[in-house]
């Protein structure tokens, strides 16, 4: 999913002739926070992550690898926050 969002953002910016100061952009991405024992219970339990994704067109395989790397970096940084 993040790869599709990455490509969509890159294409949108290119189509609009927008030049970003930073070649990476943060996007809001909804995340289900239910635990296994909460499956089937009514009501939404959703949070968001804000991954830093490339805002430039790249080939699909590199897109997948770069998105995975950035997500991993984001997850790793959360482990060390106070």
N, C-alpha and C positions, 0 to 999 in steps of 0.2 A: 504494500500500500504506500509506504513512504517513497518508493521509487516512482510510482505514478504521480504522486504529489510533487516530487522533485522535478520531474520532466514538465508537468503542467505549469509550475511556477516559472521555470526557465523559458518555456515557450511564450507564456503570457508576457513576461518582461521583454523578451525579444520582439514580440508582435507590437508592443506598446512603445518600443524604442526607449525603454527605461534603462538607464545606466545606474546600477546600484553602487554605492560607495564600498560596500563589502560584498565580495562574490558569494557569500553565504547569507541565507535568510532564515529566521526562525519562523516556524509555523505552528499553530495550535493543532494538536492531534488528540482526539478523544481516546480514552483508555478505560476498559472495563476493570473495576477494582473489586469485583465480587470474588469471594473465596469459594472453593469447591463445595463447602457445606451450605452455601447460600444460593446455589443454583435452584431455579424454579420459584424463588420468592419474588413477589411482586415489588415493583419500585425500581427505579434506576439507581445504580451506584456507579457513577462515572467520574473520572478525573481527567486531567489533560497532561500531556507532556509537550514540551516545546523544543523539538530537535532542531539543530542547526543544519540546514540542508543546502547543498550547492544550488545557486541560482543561475547556472550557466549550463548550456546543453553539453552533454557528454554521452558517450556510447552506453547502451543499456547495461552491459556487464560491469563496466566501471561505475555506472550509476548505482547498481545494486551493492557493489563492494564499498563504495564511498558512503552510501547511506547507512550501511551496517556498521562501518567504522565510526561514523559520527554518533550513531545511537549508542554504541558500546562505550564511547568516550563520555557521553552524557550520563549513562547509567553508572559508570565508574566514578564520576565526579560526585554523584549523589551519595555514594557510600562514605565519603569522607567529610561531608558537611556536618557542622554542629548544630 
